[in-house]
Amino acid sequence: MQELKERIRREGKVLPGNIIKVDGFLNHRVDTKLMADIADEFAKFFDVSNITMVLTAEASGIALATICAEKYKVPMVFAKKAKSDNIEGGLYQSEIYSYTYKKKVTQILSKEWMTAGDRVLIVDDFMANGEAVRGLCDLVSQAGAQLMGIGIAVEKGFQGGGDRLRNQGLNYHALAVIEQADGNGIVFREDT
């Protein structure tokens, strides 16, 4: 998606440790028009008329997933990182390693909000090593729901998470795949 790549080139920053900072428009300060354009772009790759929910992980993917769900006229559900007192009944749980926080995190989702009859589109703003998405896929599997696709706005291709999903034969698409990010700038994979 050219518009997204241009924003990353213009406003993104490469921090030490190959951290790509895009929080000025994607996941801290949110450009809702860009998010709506991303949702429209995902609709070109996934049969959004056949999904029953958009699923994401807490916290930075929530804005994009909400806009996608609103456009596709389905609920948005997010996996939480910690159990709170207001979650009743059974839980689906998946343990992942958070690249952002450098620690293990347990994603949790109330069994009340995803069942075997659901057709799920996973949406997230950013993918590094793919652990968050792996955990979300695990939650979908635990529910017996059908995974309809995985849409990622920005993928750090050099960390391999997206390639692992592609190699599993999943219906996966990232709109901007970054192959290199360093002091020389950001280089995108040509086929995205």
Secondary structure by P-SEA (a helix, b strand, c coil): caaaaaaaaaccccccccccccccccccccaaaaaaaaaaaaaaccccccccbbbbccccaaaaaaaaaaaacbbbbbbbcccccccccbbbbbbbbbccccbbbbbbbbccccccccbbbbbbcccccaaaaaaaaaaaaaacccccbbbbccccccccaaaaaaaacccccccccccccccccccccccc
